[in-house]
Amino acid sequence: MASLFINPTRRRFMAGTAAMGAASLLGIRAASASVDWKRFAGTTLEVNLVKSPRSETILKYLSEFEALTGIKVNAEATPEQQQRQKTTIELSSGKPSFDVVHLSYHVQKRQFEKGGWLADISGFLKDPSLTDPSLVESDFAEAGLKFAKDSNGVLRSLPFSVDYWIVYWNKALFEKKGLAFPQTFDDMANAAEALTDKSTNTYGFVARGLKNANTPVWTAFMLGYGTTPLSPDGKLRTTSPEAVEAAKLYQRLMTKAAPPGVSGFNWAESQSAFLQGKIGMWFDGVGFAPPIENPEKSRVVGQVGYSVIPKGPAGQAAATFGDGIGVTAASQKKEAAYLFCQWVVSHDMGARLLQAGAGVPFRQSVLEDQKVREGVSMPSAWLDAVVGSGKVSALGLPVIIPVTEFRDIYGVALTNMIGGADPASELKTATAQFEPVLARSEG
């Protein structure tokens, strides 16, 4: 598919890293002549981003958007917890300081929808003077469009990046113990314990233990036990035998095979531990991969395997999360802000995201482009894990308004389990606490 954007000098992709040499990258074709990219030159946009490999990719190439459009962009990227608090406070006030917002669909979709915080951009998408003809709804994965549209089918954002949770594993540590990559949950727990040697500070497993951040680890395991936190009719399943078994697996891995202090780990701490070469397996999003193959940051370059999560007792399911980019309803610069969102999800930015291993675009044309695939800097096993996870993908969190409270309440229960508390009792307490919160939000 033709690429969406080019600056006036028809620059080709810049070699952002040594691994992303120009020869392996997709050349840029001229942007659609029907779109007047300079129409809003002189405008200044305020952009609110979540700090992640995705936002780093946006910031890295921001000057290209500014050269293309003449629009000045002030972009701020903050850690997800702070970003979520800031966006909620400001959007609730009706006077946010930003025109563009980066949102985590699995956490903020229903909240943003209920608040009416995002502009309707469906008209912009259909306007040939604003949108390149190659940007069409049918190019987005179905899950992305479901995330991006509200309950009335109105497009409120553009799907940006899908994040599957995979297992990163240290092949050298596995080989040293004569172990193969686990095929089942039981195998994974057994391998994690076999890899753990506290005398050498080697641990078999790491994942998020910090309350709130840890909840998706448990819900991802629940999928393998054949259940989800909510039934189709909205009833909580969090005290079911399957939910308890998933919590027991979490507890076993995090108490018998994880490093000390893991109850304070978010993704960044887990990643940092894995990069040191003393962790057998790390379970988290596929978009956190880039530092692993960076010799300046990693001691495990060339030693890491990337795999779809092993099978649970009821089957194999890859927990799936996603983020998008949207225009705030309160913005006075909606069309200019939409151009920025369009650039973020463009074919070329999606290619960069995939090629750097920073994320997986929702646009099918990027994933299917052979030249883009050839330019992926991550090992082929990483791309195989992406494709394989896509075939068994399932939503990793319930799409509900109080998803933050859900993560908070059950996150405390999970952290308590790391401290030795009984999983069934903790889930019973958490469910009793969360039920009225859910009922109020849906009322």
Secondary structure, DSSP 8 states (H G I E B T S, - for coil): ---S---TT-------STTS-GGGS-------TTS-TTTTTT-EEEEEEESSHHHHHHHHTHHHHHHHH--EEEEEEE-HHHHHHHHHHHHHHT--S-SEEEEEHHHHHHHHHHHT-B---HHHHT-TTTS-TT--GGGB-HHHHHHHB-TTS-B-SEEEEEEEEEEEEEHHHHHHTT----SBHHHHHHHHHHH-BGGGTBEEEE---STTTTHHHHHHHHHHTT--SB-TTS-B-TTSHHHHHHHHHHHHHHHHSS-TTGGG--HHHHHHHHHTT-EEEEEEEGGG-GGGG-TTT-S-TT-EEEEE--BBTTB--EEEEEEEEEEBTT-S-HHHHHHHHHHHTSHHHHHHHHHHTS-EESBHHHHH-HHHHHT--S-HHHHHHHHHHHHTEEESS---TTHHHHHHHHHHHHHHHHTT--HHHHHHHHHHHHHHHHHHHH-
